[in-house]
């Protein structure tokens, strides 16, 4: 197998599973070439990705020696993708009775979702989360994409416990916007103790859900290494958490003028 | 940019978005090379994937001319992956009180989920579904992975309607195993009329949910081109649907002997 063929096969293997460490020796055995030849192959892939801003190919030294692909996006790429989502959020036909904005099609679109996953992986990858945690239902697609980009399992917290999950830890929490008591439940086997977790949700108003999730993680003796939100609303002004990373600010939904006032979060534009 | 570099960049672009058609001309412009040169690049990628059973690179002729990557798996690959899942399902510690089997960690694992998506894409890709449809909650990760592998949007049917979704079509259906009336609800804007849809769920007993989903699709004037299930139970014997494709048969959970009797579906082994 010639170099060009090897590069096609290695690139596919790396890109299909971001953040996963592959042993360089395995590639060498697969193609029956020396490690030095394989290092040259990897150098070409690395240089290409760097030149074209396609993420990073990272070589891990040590006894085994590994290589992995990190789906790191440039700030420009992040900004242009988020601006894209914002302009779609501004479509007046998204406005629903009661001042809600319809977003379900966006958070499950193949054009939008994978890149959102890569954005959170870019920002939180360094914190090396071992699990991505979200609450059902709307947050699951975004959170799963983040988990895929980081090569870690997804844990879905339920709104109520189910028979098929075994012993469950149930917790009540106060929704920050509706001021109602809500419930979250997580199976004891869903998450081992003492792990590092990344919380991801699609939408945040006061932050009651993320506050509750953080408390729940404490019960599992897990450390929250990051909190990511796709869309944060401007209301209420006072939030129940303050160390989260939002991608989009939804300032206002003007039902009368049929206008959605929305913009990328400040940290992206800076 | 030399051939090896172009192959790395093209492979990454194709593999990151399976089933999506990319214009060959765009690649030619990006690298500043003639179309004939690019065709040679694509031939190398195609041959590599074919030799290594890594799926298919398909060239689409016509005025524009396009190319796409199909994550087609061989029957051997499918069988070995499903056998892998089966041996994990046999772990006695998965057995829960009441004879349930804990599967949540499997359906959200980065080792298992993407390949399950590719299996359903391999089997249903020819039917060209325009949407993948599932019911919340546990089916969402599997269904999203199938949608990604087919480059189509995911539609999540709810168990109850929500304020933030606008006008909603609500339907009652009879659960085949519990004989209880349950509800499903789907926003009118979630799915345009007259489309081809693929139904995906993680678990099926009598098939009441998939039966209900099929009826709901009728209300949206959509055609069901396939029904895929990750795990089907041997009980009850009589099913409410018969034209579905399961990957795994769960015959029995013996709580006393702490044994899970499970095997790959017949069509895979044949």
Contacts between the chains, C-beta under 8 A, distances in Angstrom:
chain1	res1	chain2	res2	distance
A	1	B	48	7.6
A	1	B	51	7.8
A	3	B	4	5.7
A	4	B	3	5.7
A	4	B	4	5.5
A	4	B	7	5.3
A	4	B	41	8.0
A	4	B	44	4.9
A	5	B	44	6.1
A	5	B	47	7.1
A	5	B	48	4.4
A	5	B	51	7.7
A	7	B	4	5.3
A	7	B	7	5.2
A	7	B	8	5.3
A	7	B	11	7.4
A	8	B	7	5.3
A	8	B	8	7.9
A	8	B	11	4.9
A	8	B	44	6.4
A	8	B	45	4.6
A	8	B	48	4.2
A	8	B	49	7.1
A	9	B	48	5.4
A	9	B	49	7.8
A	9	B	52	5.6
A	9	B	54	6.7
A	11	B	7	7.4
A	11	B	8	4.9
A	11	B	11	4.1
A	11	B	12	5.6
A	11	B	15	7.4
A	12	B	11	5.6
A	12	B	15	5.0
A	12	B	49	7.3
A	12	B	54	5.8
A	15	B	11	7.4
A	15	B	12	5.0
A	15	B	15	5.1
A	15	B	16	6.0
A	16	B	15	6.0
A	16	B	114	7.1
A	17	B	110	7.0
A	17	B	114	7.5
A	20	B	110	7.4
A	41	B	4	8.0
A	44	B	4	4.9
A	44	B	5	6.1
A	44	B	8	6.4
A	45	B	8	4.6
A	47	B	5	7.0
A	48	B	1	7.6
A	48	B	5	4.4
A	48	B	8	4.2
A	48	B	9	5.3
A	49	B	8	7.1
A	49	B	9	7.8
A	49	B	12	7.3
A	51	B	1	7.8
A	51	B	5	7.7
A	52	B	9	5.6
A	54	B	9	6.7
A	54	B	12	5.8
A	96	B	164	6.8
A	96	B	165	7.4
A	96	B	166	4.3
A	97	B	166	7.1
A	98	B	163	6.2
A	100	B	163	6.5
A	100	B	164	4.3
A	100	B	165	7.9
A	100	B	166	7.6
A	101	B	164	8.0
A	102	B	164	7.6
A	102	B	165	6.8
A	102	B	166	5.9
A	102	B	187	7.4
A	102	B	189	6.0
A	104	B	156	7.3
A	104	B	165	6.7
A	104	B	187	6.6
A	104	B	189	8.0
A	104	B	190	6.0
A	105	B	153	6.6
A	105	B	189	7.3
A	105	B	190	7.0
A	108	B	144	7.2
A	108	B	147	7.2
A	108	B	153	5.2
A	108	B	154	4.1
A	108	B	155	7.0
A	108	B	156	7.1
A	109	B	153	5.3
A	110	B	17	7.0
A	110	B	20	7.4
A	110	B	147	6.8
A	110	B	148	6.3
A	110	B	151	5.0
A	110	B	152	6.7
A	110	B	153	6.6
A	113	B	148	7.9
A	114	B	16	7.0
A	114	B	17	7.5
A	114	B	148	7.2
A	136	B	136	6.5
A	136	B	137	4.5
A	137	B	136	4.5
A	137	B	137	5.7
A	137	B	140	7.2
A	137	B	156	6.6
A	137	B	158	7.1
A	140	B	137	7.2
A	140	B	140	4.7
A	140	B	141	6.9
A	140	B	144	7.6
A	141	B	140	6.9
A	141	B	144	5.3
A	141	B	154	6.4
A	141	B	156	8.0
A	144	B	108	7.2
A	144	B	140	7.6
A	144	B	141	5.4
A	144	B	144	5.7
A	144	B	145	7.9
A	145	B	144	7.9
A	147	B	108	7.2
A	147	B	110	6.8
A	148	B	110	6.2
A	148	B	113	7.9
A	148	B	114	7.2
A	151	B	110	5.0
A	152	B	110	6.6
A	153	B	105	6.6
A	153	B	108	5.2
A	153	B	109	5.3
A	153	B	110	6.6
A	154	B	108	4.1
A	154	B	141	6.5
A	155	B	108	7.0
A	156	B	104	7.4
A	156	B	108	7.0
A	156	B	137	6.6
A	156	B	141	8.0
A	158	B	137	7.0
A	163	B	98	6.2
A	163	B	100	6.5
A	164	B	96	6.8
A	164	B	100	4.3
A	164	B	101	8.0
A	164	B	102	7.6
A	165	B	96	7.4
A	165	B	100	8.0
A	165	B	102	6.9
A	165	B	104	6.7
A	166	B	96	4.3
A	166	B	97	7.1
A	166	B	100	7.6
A	166	B	102	5.9
A	187	B	102	7.4
A	187	B	104	6.7
A	189	B	102	6.0
A	189	B	104	8.0
A	189	B	105	7.3
A	190	B	104	6.0
A	190	B	105	7.0
